Amino acid sequence: MLPFITDYVLDFDKAKAVIPKRLELSAANGFANVNVSQDSLKAERWEISPYSYIFNEIDRCGVKIRETNYVKYMEGITTGKDSVFEGVFLGKFPKEFLCSRASISSIQAFGHKPSETQLIYYIHSTKWEDIPASLKKYLTKNRQELESRDVFRNRTSGYEWFQLHRPRNGLLSPKIFFPRRANSNKFTVDEDGSLGFKSDVAGFVKAENTSIETLYYICALLNSKVLEFRYRSLGGIGKLTGKGMFEYFENQVGDLPIPVFENPEQNSDFQTLAELGKEAHQIWLDRYEIVTTYQAKASAIPYTEVPATHYHNISGDYGADVEYASPNPNREGHLLSLKIEPTVDGYRLWGEITEDEDWREGDREWVELVSVKIRNNFLRRYLLSRLIYLIEFDPDFRRKQKLNRELGNLVIAAFESLKVYQFDRDRISNLRVLEVIEQRVQQEVGRSDLENILLRQTEIKAQIDRIAYRLYRVEDYQEVIEQALKVIL
């Protein structure tokens, strides 16, 4: 069969200028040319991508998750009336009828923000007489609302008025769970099967004969750069549903390939990835505990909120403590979101940016905005914890669709968008307060060396990626893969 060529538009503005002039559809003009063989267009899914040769190599090295006997895909529960079945119920009803809810926004790679709410949970075979009196009283109080659900009003459904719509047998089993819509791979393990979730989250439930180590092994690979590339790079498995957002549904995420070993307990790569996956979860918890404890201790002391520029002004009071350099000091654009990367003596700040006037639909990319060195330990640990808290855990900050009002300098916009605390106008007095805060964190958590935790977290991810590149035999394509992941589709 004859091959044919298809062209991807990578830069819409360039493409609009090129097509009317009948210029070459080349990479320089905003296009990617892809040679397609007709026999590669399979019935189950067409994958037309400039990276097909890398995808094929990755796929040859594993078995689709849904075709292994390690796990089974499961969507979250549907209650039919969330206002009744979700709330703050601890202490009101027996724990065996409750599970903490993992919300879609709480989930990250290797961890999730603990929930403040619980789901009332029981399976369809649960009889009314099996329900404890305190819960019976609550359900009876809400009976009219529960009977108004479509699933109950449909008399052919056979549902009792108190039953959940879709309770999902096996929900409270060990599993890997993840958001069904996300901008990157975010898989985490629920080892003891204590977490529940609704239909915006899904999971891979452990099979009876699968070990917990296997869950950590799979989770490590799912969060690797290799499988993130396989899922969300141009023409990959993931279905793009909005700017930078992908569906993680069964017929997509279930096709990610996992290497299967005949004797995994004797395979060093399996064992190492399982150990790294488990440590990654513990490190995430340690990091979360320190960051949130710093936030609590700092908020308990009178403060003035100031932009991060206050501590990053080279000619200001903290010029002797902080220095920074930017690879893009004069770059302008719209700043949409931020992420932080720790270094030995500070951090790097990355920005999701677009230079298009139509910032909602414009081309986006991740760029390094600034690299910061902080000499004072107390200031460094406070700023690291505060910036991580804002970027990853503060709901108001995370809800913002854009961090600067108008197109402008991106470094300035980043520092101005991040609000930090000043406890005293005098530099020495302010640093002393930061020392007290660190001591209080140390007393409560047992450690305060946040930078060491962050650096170990980075190293764990790097180790996982090194093994993944080798297992999937794509070491020679590492630069291509990492460049592709910087592009936001």
N, C-alpha and C positions, 0 to 999 in steps of 0.2 A: 504494500500500500504506500502511496506517495505521502511524504510528510507535508505539513503546511506550517505557515508562520502566523503567530498571533502577537499582538503588541499590547503590552500593559502600559497604561498612562501612570507614570510615577510623579510627574510634576504638571498639574493641570494648567497652571498659568503658561508654562512654556509650550505645552501641547496646543493650547488655544491660539498661540501666536504662530506656531509652525504649520498647522494643517491648512489654513487658507493660502499660505505661501507655497504649499506643496514641497516643503523641505523634507530632508531625510528623517525618518522616524527612528532616531538613534538615542543612546543614553544621554548624549550632550544636549539633546533637544527634549528631554523629559520622558523618554520611552524606554521600555525593556522589551527586546525582541526574544520570543520564545519559539523554538522549533518543536513542533508537536507531531508525533507519529500516531496515525489513526488507531493502530492496534494497542496504544497505551490508554485509549479512552474507554475505560471499563464501565460496565453498566452501573456498578454501585456508587462510583464517584469519579468525576472528571477532575484531575488535578493538573492544571496548566500553569506552570510556574518556571521562572528562571532558575529555580533551585531543585528541579526534579531529580537531577543526578545525585544530589545530596540526600534528598528524601528517600530515594530508592536504596541507597546504602544504609541509611538508618533502619528502614523497614526490614531489610534482609537480616538484621542482627537481633530481631526480637519477634515475639508473638503478640498479637493484639490482646490487650488486657481482657476484653470481653470473651476471648477464645481460650483464656487460661482457666484452670480450676482453682486459682488462688482466691478470687473475689467475685462478688456479684453486684452489679449496679443497682442502686436504689435511690429513688427520689424521696424528698422529704414529705412529711405528713400534710394532709389537708384537713383542717378541722371543720370547715363550713361556717364557723363563727369564732374568729380569733379573739373577739372581745370577751368571750366567756372562757375559752380554753388557755389563754395566755395571760400571765400577770405575775405579781409577786406573791407567791403562794407558800414559801417556806415557813414552816411553823403552823400553817393552817390545816394542811392535809398531810397524810403519811407520805414519806419520801418515795415509797415504792410506786406511788401513783403520779410522781412528778419526774421531770427531767429538765436540766438546764438547757435553754435554747441557744444554739449557735446561729447568730444572724448573719446574713450575707455580707454586711459591712464589717463584721468583726473578724473575718477570716483572712489570714495572711499565709505565706509559705511557712510551714513548720510551726504554726501557732495561731491562736485566736484570742481576742479580747474577751475576758470572762463576762458572761451575761448577767444582767440584774434581774432577768425575768425567767420564769419557768413555764413549761407546757404541762397541762394535765394530759396524762397519757395512759391508755390501756387499749388492748387489742379487741377485735370484734367478738371474740369468744367470751369476753368478760361479761358476766351476768350482773343484773342490778343488785342482787343480793350479795355479790362479791365486793361491792363498793363500800368503803367505810362510811360511817354515819355522817361525819363532818362534810365529806365530799357529796354525799347524797343530798344533804340539806342545801348545799350551794347549787348543785345542778337543778334541784327542784325549784329553787328560787328563780332560776333562769330558764325554766322549762318552756315558757312561751316563746322566748327568743330561739331556743334550740329547735322547736317545732316549726318555726318559720323558715328553716333552711330548705332549699330546693330538694336536697337529697332525702329529706324526711317526707316532704309533701308529695314526692313521687311515690305513690303507694306500692308500685311494683318493685321498689328497691329493696324492700325487706329490712330497712334500717329501723332500729329502736331510736326513740327520741334523744337518748343520752349518748349515743355512740358518736365517735369521731367519723368524719366522712371517709378519709383514707388513712388509717393508722399505721400502715406499713409494718408488717411483721418483720422482726429483725432489726428494727430501728435501734434498739438498745443493745447492740452487739459491737464488738471491736470493729473499727472501720477507718478508712481514709475518707475524709469529707472535703467538700470544695464548693465555691459559689457556682451557680449555673450560668452566671453572667459576670465576666471579669475582664480586666485589661491585661492580665498576665496569669501564669500558672500559679495557683494558690491552693496547694494541697497540704493537709495536716492530718495527723493520726489521733483518733480517740481510742486509746489503748484499752480502757476498762469499759467502754460502751456506755458511758454515763450521759452522753450528750444527745439531744434531739434537735431536729431542725424542721423547718417548714419547706414548702415546695420550691422556694427560691434557692435552696441548697440541695446537693445530692451527695451520694457516697458510694464507695466500693466496700461492701460488707465482707468481712473475713469469712471464708469457707471453713467448715468444721475442721478439716485436716491441715489448714494453713497456719503457720506459726506467726506469732506477733512480729518476729524478726523479719518475716517476709513483707509485712505491711510497711515496716520502716525502710526496707530495701526498695520497694516499689515507690514509696513516697519520695525518697531521695532522688530517684531517677525522674519522677514526674516534675519535680521542681528544678531539674537541671536545665542549663542553657540549651542542651541538645534537644530535649523534648519540648521546651518552650519554642524553640525555632521551628520544630516540626509542626507545632500547633498553630502559631500565630504569625509566621512570616508569610510573605506574599505567595498565595497559592497553596498554603498549608492546610492541615486538617480542619482547623477552627473556622466556624462561620462568623464572619464579621457582621455585627448587627447595628453598629453605630461607630462614631469616630473613636477608634482604638479599643472598642469593646467587642468581646467575643462570647458566643454561646458555648457552654460546656455541657452539651447534652449527650445522651447515651450513644447515639450513632456517630458521634464525633470523638468525644474523649475516649470512648471505648476502643477506638482504633489506634491509640498510641501504643507503640511496640515496647515490650519488656523482655529482655533476655531471660531465658529460662534455663536453669542448670539441672542436670540429672541428680547431682548430689550437692545441693547448695551449702550444706553444713561443712563441706570440705572445699568450697570454692572461696578463695581469698577475696575476690572482688565482691561477692555476695556478702560475706561477713563484714568487710570494711564498710560497704555502703549501708548495711543495716545498723552498724555501730554509729556511723556518722549521722544517719537519719535520726537515730534516737538522741544523740547528743545535740543535734540541731534543735530539737524540740525543747530540751532542758535549757539550752542557752537562750532560746526565745523567751522562756518563762523567767529566767534570771534577769534578762534585759528588761522585760516588761515590769517586773517587780521594782527594780532600781529606778527606772524612768518615772513610774507612777508615784513611787515614794518620794523622789526628789520633788515632783510637782506638788504633792500634798504638804511636805515640810516647807517648801518655799512659799506656798500660798498662805500658810499659817502665820507668816511674819508680815507686818505692814510693808507695802511696796508701792512703787510707781511703775506703771507699764510704759515701756519705751520701745521704739523699734530697735532691731538688732544692730542697726547702723551705729547706735550709741556705743557699743563695745567694739565695733569694727572700723572706727574712724581713726586713721593712722595719725592724724594730727590732734586727736582728742586725748582725754585723760588716760585711756588704756592703750595708747600707742606703743608703750614699752612692753605690754603684755600680749598684744595681738598683732599679727601681720598677715597679709593675704595677697595673693596674686591671681589674676584671671587670664585664661587663654583667650577670652573674648571680652575684653574690658569695655569696648565701645559698641558692642552689638545691641541692636534694638529689636523689639518685638513685643508680642503679647505673652505674658508668663501665665501658664495654665495650672501648673502644679510643680511640686518640688520633691526631691528625694535626697537623702543624706548618706554619705559614704565615709566611714571613719578612717583616719590615718593614725600613725604612731603619735603625732603631737597635735592633732586637731581633726579636721574633717574637710571633705569636698562636698560642695553643693551642686546638684544637677537640676536643671530645669526642663520641664516639658514646654516647648515654645512653638509659636508660629509667627511668621513675619507677614502673614496675609491680613488685609483689612477685615475680611470676614473670618474672625478668629474661631467661630464655631465650626466652620467647614474647611478652613485652610489646612494646608499640609503641616504636619507636626513632626517634631523630632526631639530627642533628648540630647542636650548639650551640657558640657561642664561649664558652670558659671564661675566658680571661684574655689580656690584651695586656701584653707585657713590654718595658720599655726598659732597655737595658744600656749604661752610659756607657763602661766600660772595654773597649777593643777586644779585648784578650787574653781576658778573661772571656767576652765576647759570642761570639767565634769558637769558643772551647772549648765553651760550653754549646750553641750551635747544632749543632755537629758531634756532640756526645754525644747530644743528644735525637733528632736525625735517625737516628743509628746505632741507638739503642734501638728507636725506633718503626718503622723501615723495614727494618732489616737484622739485628737481634739475634734469633736463632731462639727463644731462651728467652722473651724479652719478647713476641714475636709469637704464641707458642703460647697465651698466657694468654687465656682466654675472658672474664675479668672482672678489672678492675684494683683494685677495692676489695672487701673481704670483705663488708661490710654496707652497706645503703643509708645514705648520708651526704653531707656537703658535697662537691660535685664538684670545686671548685678545690683544696681540701686533698687530696682523693684523687688528683688528677692529679699534684701536686708530690710527694706521698709515694710514688707508684708509680714515679717516674723516679729511678733511682739514678745519681749522678754521683760524681766523684772529688774528694777534698780531699787536697792534697799536703803541706800544713803548716797547723797551727792558726793561726799568725800570718797575718793578711790580707796584709800586704806581701810576706812570704816566699812565700805561696801564689801571689800574682799574678806574682811573678818566675818561679816554675816554669812558669806558663802562658805567659809570654813566651818561655821557653826552648823549650817544646813547639812554639809557633808558628814559631820560627826553624828548628826541625828539619823541620817540615812544609814550610816555604818552601824549604829546601835540597833536599829530596827531590822535591817536586812542581813547584817553580818558582813557586808562588804560594800564598797562604794566606788571601786575601780572600774567604772563603766567602760572606759576606753579599752581595757583588757578583754572584757566580755565582747565588745563590739568587734575587736580585731580577731578574736577566736571565732566569732560567728562568720566573719568574712572568710577566714581560712577554711572553715568547714565547707562553705559553699564552693570555694575554689577546689578543694580536694574532691568533692562530689563531681564537679565539672570535669576535672582531669580524668577521673575514672570513666565518666560517661563518654567523653570524646573518644577514649580508647575502646570501650565496649562496643560502641556503635561504629567504630572504624572511620571516624571523620576528623581525626587529628589534623589532617592536612587542610581542612576547611574551617578551622577555628576562626580565623580572621573574617572570613565571609559570613559565618554564622553570627558573630558578635556585632558586625556592622549592620546586618539585617535586623537584629533586635533593637537597634537604636531608632529604626524607622517606625513611626506610628501610622498604621494604615487608616 
